Amino acid sequence: QRLGADQRAAHGFAAPLATVEVTRTGVDGVERVVVGSADATGVYVARDDETGVMQFPPSVVDTLRVEAIRFRPRRVIHDAESDLRAVLLDAGAMHEEILRGEGGTYQLTRPVTYAADPGLVGEMVRALTALDADRWVSSTARPEHGLATPRARLVARFEGPGAPEEGTADGGTDAGVARVRTYGLTLGAPAPGGGLYASLDGTAGVFVADRSLLEQVTTPHLDRAALRVDRDAVTRLALTVTAPTPRRVVLERVA
């Protein structure tokens, strides 16, 4: 919102948090935007040549924080989906291990040994192997990022030549890619404006990942057809309830 009258003195413009200078081709002079103080209701911003003060959401402070990491390329993980060999997932009470077989099929080995759902795992793997940051926010983790007590943790192991190197005419792979590669991804607290804070092992900095990645990681990946049976083949069904009152019901097909 735009505040009434001249409120620069009340909102920290004498010692601003930041000053943004914009120079544009074909426009004389430099446009300066001054960022004043911030409080629980917002951050205060004004054009350098105007007395009017504008109030923006508190998240603007994070957006305007001056750190070199903010200008890092958004690319976090780009790898070959076919090189994936294993994924370990930990999210609250959910602990899974997923292996990729020779034929490209996925198998759960933890918490049970059973086929993994190809659709659910495929979506997660595609997101992981082409993971870009929405934005980089900090060179070091802070308590509000929630990475010390993460919402989810993922470790993926790749083995092979890697993804084709971008920008090469022959689509060759990067000669510097290690044959075996391991990525550790930590997903933390929700970020203002959408997404959630995340970090990659071995890479300094905190970035914001799309929230859909958390949903893909924390969804149980057991094959959704695991309990599908031929109805006409069922001859006996036993139902056991342990709480609040233990009881058991057995149904049998008689004729």
ZIFEN-V273731 format. One record per backbone hydrogen bond with DSSP energy under -0.5 kcal/mol. NH is the residue of the N-H (numbers start at 0). CO is the residue of the C=O. If there is no record, write none. Layout:
nh->(NH,NH)
co->(CO,CO)
//
This chain:
nh->(2,2,6,6,10,10,11,12,14,15,16,17,19,20,21,26,30,31,32,33,34,35,35,36,38,41,42,43,44,45,47,49,52,53,54,55,55,59,60,61,62,63,64,66,69,70,71,75,76,78,82,83,84,85,86,87,88,89,90,93,94,95,96,97,98,99,100,100,103,106,107,108,109,113,113,115,116,120,121,122,123,124,125,126,127,128,129,130,130,131,132,133,134,136,137,144,145,149,150,151,152,153,154,155,156,157,158,159,164,167,170,173,176,180,182,184,184,185,186,187,187,188,190,193,195,196,197,198,200,202,204,205,206,207,208,208,212,213,213,214,215,216,217,218,222,225,227,228,230,232,233,233,236,238,239,240,245,246,248,250,252,253)
co->(0,52,4,50,6,7,8,7,11,12,34,34,32,18,30,23,21,29,19,45,17,33,43,10,41,38,55,36,53,33,31,46,2,44,0,42,53,56,57,57,58,59,61,64,66,67,68,130,130,128,79,80,156,156,97,154,95,152,93,90,92,88,109,86,106,84,98,104,100,98,113,96,96,107,111,105,220,116,117,118,119,120,121,122,123,124,125,76,127,129,73,207,207,205,205,141,142,146,186,186,89,184,87,182,85,180,82,178,171,164,167,162,173,157,155,153,182,198,151,185,196,144,194,190,208,188,206,185,183,199,138,137,197,134,195,206,209,209,210,210,211,212,213,214,114,222,224,226,228,229,229,230,250,248,237,246,243,240,238,236,234,251)
//
